[in-house]
Amino acid sequence: MSQTNVTAQTGYLDNLTVEEQCKLQEAWVHLLRLCGVVNDDESTKLAAVADRTEELRQHLNSDNLSADVFRSRLWSFILVDHPDVLVLRFLRARKWDVDRAMAMLVSAVNWRHEQGLEAGVIRRGDSIGLAAKESALSADDKSFMAQYRSGKAYVRGHDREGRPIFIIKVRLHDPKLQSPEAMETFVLHNIETIRATLRYPREKACLIFDLTGFGLKNMDFHVVKFLVQVFEARYPEYLGIVLVHNAPFIFWGVWKVIKPWLDPVIASKINFTSSSADLARFIAPEDLQTCYGGKDSWEYRYIEPVEGENDRLESEKKADVEAERDELVRRFEKLSVEWAGLEGGSAEAKGKFEERRTLANQLSDGYWKLDPYIRARTYYDRAGVLSSTGVVDYKAAQ
């Protein structure tokens, strides 16, 4: 299987039909209006797109949210992504119904704010493990750290499509040992951390639920339902494949409960495996740990946070770095207005699209200047999986 197989499918950045290009242009018209960027007088084509601004604002749970605030929250969602890659995720998830896709995206932007993802989950992360006295931590903070130290979930290697492998060892989970809220925070922190490592065309992840040694005491319906909901509605198109490995007989009764919760798209990605040969269809032996019959002898050991690693979170230089990024964002928005006003599929539109792509790459690369000012370091930073310049090596930790 090719690691760039995604480029052969329509609906992705490098392979959009003319109709899909037009849908993407239409989606950006809605977003730029919400951001207060579009002046419909600039283009009759822009004006031809029905104004859904007030309708979309209903998904923000705030009657007086300014365009500038929405714009800030949207770009906080985009972060290191190519902006079009993020928008295309939502368009594919809603089968190219632009109105439904934009409602879904705007709702996700609102949800991220309500969850405190930027200010809480991403900015705090496992830096809470640096507390002078761990006894001073809240019960949920202690539980959050316990999840990382347990080794129940981690990224190691990549599958045959180049997607990072996120392994969940279910036997190490006991739902009685932490609150549902602590587990939700742990799940979201993992998702956001993995998001930081994804680069188009490798924009999805491989998820392994290792059910070796699974018993009913490990079953956590709340976490499963939460995972289903966030991957369906908040992080669409981030899952490439799901491998349910070594499911014991007792699991099949649980499966009857879970299966009806699944969106058909997510359900179609699930494969059941029971041997190293099964796993080898999806993961090369050198990227498969020895416990699964592969050649990688690495074992997870959590690396504790280090004093001083997050000093730049409090630095006054953050404002200068944000201003530099904001200038790139404004240039991208200006180009997007120009591109959205052109006939989809035309030579002029293709040229403007490539200009935007060059600028999007600058935004993605430039994000890493901002990263240490907004995101606490994680295990993956300390292990060298994720470098300070955004270079990713899923097998760096030895």
ABEGO torsion letter per residue (X at the ends): XBAAAAAABBGBAABBBAAAAAAAAAAAAAAAAAAGABBAAABAAAAABBBAAAAAAAAAGBAABBAAAAAAAAAAAAEABBAAAAAAAAAAAAGGBAAAAAAAAAAAAAAAAAAGAAAAAAAAEAAAAABABAAABBAAAAAAAAAAAAGABBBBEBBAAGBBBBBBBAAABBAAABBAAAAAAAAAAAAAAAAAABBOABABBBBBBBABGBBAAABBAAAAAAAAAAAAAABBGABABBBBBGBBAAAAAAAAAAAAABBAAAAAABBBBABAAAAAAABBAAABBAAAGBABABBBBBBBBBBGAAAAAABAAAAAAAAAAAAAAAAAAAAAAAAAABBBGBAAAAAAAAAAAAAAAAAAAAAAAAAAAABBBBAAAAAGABBAAGBBBAAABX
